[in-house]
């Protein structure tokens, strides 16, 4: 039997958000014009998550250290939140699998079913084409 990615229900996403403590934001940016900047700032201010930023070209963001890779983060990562182009997703997934992350979250506009299926086969929960900030606000703060 082939394991295939199936879009999670809101209840499954809520459970993932509740159980998760750490988030690696891959593709972090210090450019306020980029969606990742606003999402990162909002999550720092409004979520229970410990946020880790990943971008090899930055050293700090919002007063927090920025790591060159997921592997460089000195904590176990629950959610790998991806703000990169679709062609970068397989490489990010390789890193997520290597560090034994619990889940892969592809932000709005990002969908890669091949990587999603591979992630599921490797034991990761996968959310695609959804915004972590929007879902956190809707499912965690509005209840």
N, C-alpha and C positions, 0 to 999 in steps of 0.2 A: 504494500500500500504506500502510495506517495503522499508525503506530508506537504500540504499546500497552505499558503497564507490565506486567511479569511479575515475580512475587516472585523475588528473587534466591536462589540456593542458598547454603548455608553456605560453600562454597568461594569464591563470588563475594564474599560479605560479608567473609571472611577477607582476600581480596586487597584489597578496598577499605580495610579497617582497616590493613593493612600499608603500603599506598601513601600513606595520608593522614598529614599532619603537623599540620594545624590544624583545630580544631573551634570553631564558633560555637554557643554554647548560647543559643537564642532563647527568652525567657521565664524567664531566670534569676531566682531568688528568694532572699532572705535569711531566709525562713521555714523553719526546720528540719523543719516538719511536711509540707512539700511534697516530692514525689518528686524534683523537679529539684535540690533542695538536696543530697540524699544522693548522687544520681548525679554531680553536679558535683564534690562533695568527693572521691568515690571516683576519678573520672577524673583529677583533679589529682594524687592520691596514687599511682595505680597504672598509669596509661597513659603512653605515649610522646608523647601529643598536647600541643601548645601550645593551651591553652584560652582562648577569648575569650567573655566574658559579654555578653549583649545584653538590656537592659531600660531603657527611658527614665526609669524612676522610681528607679533605683539609681545610686550613684556608685562604690562598691567592693563586692567580695564576696571573701571569703577572702584579702584583701590585694591583690586584682587590680582593675584598673580595669574598670568596666562601661560598655559603649558604648550609645548611644541607638538605634543601628541597625546592621545588618550593614555598610552602606556606610561607617560611621564607623571600622570596624576597620582598623588600618594594616598589614594582612597579607592575603595571598591565602588564602581559606578553602577547605579541601578538603571538610569535612562541615558542613552546616547542620543542627544537631540541634534539632528543634522540640518545645517544651513549651508550646504554646498551644492554644486551642480550635480545633476543626476549621474554623470559619468564618474564622479568621485565616490559615489555610494559604495561600490564593491570594496574599495580600499578602506573606507571608514568601517564597513562591516567586518573586514578582516581584523582590524584593530579591536573592535567591540568583542568579537569572538575570542581573540587572544587574551583580553583582560577579564573574560567571563562576565561581561555586562549582562544585566537581566533583560534589557529591552532596547530596541532600535526605534526611534521616533523620527519620521521624515516629515519635515515641516510642510505647510501649505505649498502646493505646486510641485511637490516631489513625490514621485511614485516610481518604483522599480520592483516589479513583481518577481523577477529572477532573484534579486538580492533578498527580497522579503521571504521567498520560499527557502532560500539557503539559510537565512537567519532562523526561521522556524525549525528547520532540520537540525540546527545547532543549539536549540533550546531557548532562543530569545523570543519574547513577545514583540510584535511589530505593529506600529501604528504608522499609516502613510497618509500624506496629503491632509494633515490636520495640524493646527497650531496648538502647541503646549500651553501657551498663555490663555488662549480662548477656551480650551477644554478645562483647564484648571479653574478659571474664573466661573465658567458655567456649571461644572460638575462638583467642584469643591467649595466654592464660596457662596454660591446661590442656593445651597441646600441648608 
